[in-house]
Amino acid sequence: MHAGLFHAQFEATVRGPNNAAMRRSRNAAMRLGLMLGVCACLVLPAAGLAQGLPGPATPMGPNPSECEIQAALLGTTGPNCPPVAMQRPAAPPPATSPAASSGQRPGPVTVPPLPGPTAMQAPELRAAFRVEFDFNSAVIRPESREILDKVAAVMGTAGTTRFRIVGHTDAVGGDAANLALSKRRAAAVVEYLVSRHRIHADRLEASGMGARELLLPDQPKAAANRRVEIVNLGG
């Protein structure tokens, strides 16, 4: 049969008065295809962003040992250290699609292959220390210097590894004041490590977050939120 004649007969059949069910089925299939395409575009980028987020800091106790600090900041311990079991925070749950969270059964989605192999990002080594300061100041209290002395000993064995010192406050006070205070406290820790323990200044950098990243979001005024985090930046 000629192609043009076949096409005309097919259109007449589909558009005929007795084929309303066929037209509804075809339209429903087209709408389903569009919906699946939109779901793929919305869900996949969110999962990719979640993989790139840094992990939470490992909370250290009030008097961590040098071996525990090594495990938290370097990911390994020295030969004289006993086995150390660090209680790292649980990773955030993977992103889910709206259909999965509502209990609906999602339809199949075809995902195009990646252009090439991708390297998995190594987990970030960071630890949270309870470094105490005088009230509303950047003066390190004597009882916290022992912790920083152990931190310096670990940094001294880490070659040229660089570290970021991040100051955090609780939610008491204004945002601007908390941010400035957290920066001063981080700078005070850097100054202590450099002047007291001769850690090279070019291996350290200071920054402050104020109350933007509370360790206990449901307790914004808790003392645990007032902390100093140390992040391993690599060599």
PLY file of the C-alpha trace (Angstrom):
ply
format ascii 1.0
element vertex 235
property float x
property float y
property float z
element edge 234
property int vertex1
property int vertex2
end_header
0.00 0.00 0.00
1.21 3.52 -0.79
2.67 5.24 2.32
0.50 8.35 1.95
-2.69 6.32 1.59
-1.78 4.13 4.60
-1.10 7.22 6.73
-4.44 8.79 5.75
-6.32 5.59 6.59
-4.49 5.30 9.94
-5.38 8.89 10.89
-9.00 8.35 9.89
-9.11 5.23 12.05
-7.59 6.94 15.09
-9.79 10.03 14.72
-12.97 8.02 14.07
-15.94 8.42 16.39
-15.58 4.87 17.74
-11.94 5.17 18.77
-12.11 7.59 21.72
-10.54 4.95 24.01
-7.56 4.59 21.68
-7.01 8.37 21.67
-7.22 8.54 25.47
-4.69 5.72 25.80
-2.27 7.44 23.43
-2.60 10.79 25.26
-2.09 9.13 28.65
1.09 7.47 27.40
2.42 10.81 26.17
1.67 12.49 29.55
3.38 9.64 31.43
6.50 10.03 29.32
6.64 13.76 30.06
6.16 13.19 33.80
8.97 10.63 33.95
11.27 12.99 32.11
10.55 15.79 34.58
11.12 13.48 37.57
14.51 12.44 36.22
15.57 16.07 35.80
14.47 17.02 39.34
15.83 14.06 41.31
19.20 13.29 39.75
20.93 16.65 40.34
19.88 16.63 44.00
21.61 13.29 44.51
24.77 14.61 42.90
24.80 17.66 45.14
24.35 15.52 48.23
27.46 13.49 47.35
29.60 16.62 47.20
28.70 17.95 50.64
31.34 17.71 53.36
30.67 15.33 56.20
30.01 16.43 59.79
32.92 16.82 62.20
33.87 14.05 64.61
33.08 15.34 68.13
36.02 14.88 70.50
35.61 14.33 74.22
36.67 16.82 76.90
40.14 15.23 77.17
40.98 13.37 73.94
44.18 11.37 73.73
46.85 12.07 71.15
45.97 8.78 69.45
42.31 9.79 69.19
43.31 13.13 67.68
45.52 11.32 65.15
42.65 9.06 64.13
40.25 11.99 63.74
42.56 14.39 61.88
44.88 12.05 59.96
42.73 8.95 59.51
45.47 6.76 61.02
47.34 6.27 64.27
50.96 5.74 65.26
52.53 2.33 65.98
52.33 2.84 69.74
48.61 3.60 69.75
45.99 1.06 70.82
43.06 0.41 68.47
40.90 3.52 68.36
37.17 3.31 67.56
36.00 6.79 66.57
32.27 7.52 66.87
31.83 9.47 63.67
28.44 11.09 62.97
26.08 9.13 60.77
26.03 10.13 57.12
22.92 12.00 55.94
20.25 9.79 54.31
20.29 9.63 50.51
17.99 11.93 48.61
14.65 10.38 47.63
12.18 11.28 44.95
8.78 12.78 45.82
7.08 9.61 44.62
9.15 7.45 46.99
8.47 9.68 50.00
4.71 9.62 49.36
4.61 5.82 49.08
3.83 5.79 45.36
5.57 3.26 43.15
7.86 5.20 40.78
7.94 4.24 37.16
11.10 3.16 35.32
13.48 5.97 34.42
16.21 5.56 31.85
19.42 7.30 32.91
22.03 8.00 30.23
25.52 6.58 30.97
28.18 8.86 32.39
30.76 10.15 29.91
33.61 8.42 31.75
34.74 6.99 35.10
34.56 9.40 38.02
36.69 9.35 41.16
34.86 9.06 44.47
35.57 11.96 46.82
37.54 10.90 49.91
35.76 11.53 53.21
36.79 14.81 54.80
38.80 14.52 58.02
37.57 17.06 60.53
37.17 17.05 64.30
35.34 19.29 66.77
37.21 20.25 69.96
35.77 21.82 73.10
38.25 24.69 73.37
37.13 27.03 76.15
37.63 30.80 76.04
37.06 33.57 78.53
33.53 34.97 78.30
32.97 37.01 75.14
36.69 37.03 74.33
39.34 35.16 72.33
41.54 34.37 75.35
42.08 30.60 75.54
41.40 29.23 79.01
44.28 27.31 80.69
42.37 24.01 80.82
42.03 24.02 77.02
45.71 24.54 76.28
46.44 20.88 77.04
44.10 19.87 74.20
45.86 22.23 71.79
49.24 20.90 72.93
48.15 17.42 71.81
46.78 18.82 68.55
50.15 20.48 67.90
51.98 17.20 68.56
49.81 15.48 65.94
50.32 18.30 63.44
54.06 18.04 63.99
54.02 14.45 62.69
51.90 15.30 59.63
54.65 16.67 57.39
53.37 19.51 55.22
49.67 18.75 55.73
47.63 21.94 56.00
44.74 22.54 58.38
41.85 24.98 58.64
40.84 26.18 62.11
37.12 27.05 62.19
35.55 28.90 65.12
31.91 28.36 66.09
29.65 30.05 68.65
26.24 29.38 70.13
23.17 31.38 69.06
23.32 33.86 71.96
23.84 37.38 70.64
23.66 38.92 67.20
24.89 37.30 64.01
27.54 39.93 63.27
28.99 39.78 66.79
29.05 35.97 66.79
30.75 35.84 63.41
33.46 38.30 64.48
34.00 36.46 67.78
34.33 33.07 66.05
36.97 34.48 63.69
38.97 35.96 66.57
38.90 32.69 68.46
40.05 30.70 65.43
42.88 33.19 64.93
43.83 32.82 68.61
44.15 29.04 68.19
46.35 29.51 65.12
48.53 32.01 67.00
48.89 29.57 69.92
49.95 26.69 67.65
52.45 28.87 65.80
54.00 30.73 68.74
53.96 27.94 71.32
54.68 24.90 69.15
56.38 26.32 66.06
53.82 24.98 63.61
54.51 26.77 60.33
51.97 29.55 59.80
51.60 28.69 56.11
50.15 25.31 57.14
47.29 26.91 59.04
44.37 29.14 58.13
41.64 30.56 60.34
37.97 31.16 59.61
34.77 31.66 61.58
31.19 30.52 61.13
29.52 32.26 64.06
26.28 30.41 64.85
25.63 29.28 61.28
26.51 25.60 61.87
25.25 24.65 65.32
26.40 21.27 66.58
23.05 20.94 68.40
20.47 22.79 66.27
17.64 21.91 68.67
19.63 23.47 71.55
20.97 26.72 70.04
22.28 28.06 73.38
24.06 24.85 74.46
27.75 25.05 75.39
28.57 22.26 72.92
27.91 24.69 70.07
30.86 26.82 71.25
33.68 24.86 69.69
36.68 24.89 67.38
36.75 22.54 64.42
39.99 21.51 62.71
39.80 20.38 59.08
42.52 18.42 57.27
43.17 20.21 53.96
45.78 17.76 52.69
49.35 18.45 51.62
0 1
1 2
2 3
3 4
4 5
5 6
6 7
7 8
8 9
9 10
10 11
11 12
12 13
13 14
14 15
15 16
16 17
17 18
18 19
19 20
20 21
21 22
22 23
23 24
24 25
25 26
26 27
27 28
28 29
29 30
30 31
31 32
32 33
33 34
34 35
35 36
36 37
37 38
38 39
39 40
40 41
41 42
42 43
43 44
44 45
45 46
46 47
47 48
48 49
49 50
50 51
51 52
52 53
53 54
54 55
55 56
56 57
57 58
58 59
59 60
60 61
61 62
62 63
63 64
64 65
65 66
66 67
67 68
68 69
69 70
70 71
71 72
72 73
73 74
74 75
75 76
76 77
77 78
78 79
79 80
80 81
81 82
82 83
83 84
84 85
85 86
86 87
87 88
88 89
89 90
90 91
91 92
92 93
93 94
94 95
95 96
96 97
97 98
98 99
99 100
100 101
101 102
102 103
103 104
104 105
105 106
106 107
107 108
108 109
109 110
110 111
111 112
112 113
113 114
114 115
115 116
116 117
117 118
118 119
119 120
120 121
121 122
122 123
123 124
124 125
125 126
126 127
127 128
128 129
129 130
130 131
131 132
132 133
133 134
134 135
135 136
136 137
137 138
138 139
139 140
140 141
141 142
142 143
143 144
144 145
145 146
146 147
147 148
148 149
149 150
150 151
151 152
152 153
153 154
154 155
155 156
156 157
157 158
158 159
159 160
160 161
161 162
162 163
163 164
164 165
165 166
166 167
167 168
168 169
169 170
170 171
171 172
172 173
173 174
174 175
175 176
176 177
177 178
178 179
179 180
180 181
181 182
182 183
183 184
184 185
185 186
186 187
187 188
188 189
189 190
190 191
191 192
192 193
193 194
194 195
195 196
196 197
197 198
198 199
199 200
200 201
201 202
202 203
203 204
204 205
205 206
206 207
207 208
208 209
209 210
210 211
211 212
212 213
213 214
214 215
215 216
216 217
217 218
218 219
219 220
220 221
221 222
222 223
223 224
224 225
225 226
226 227
227 228
228 229
229 230
230 231
231 232
232 233
233 234
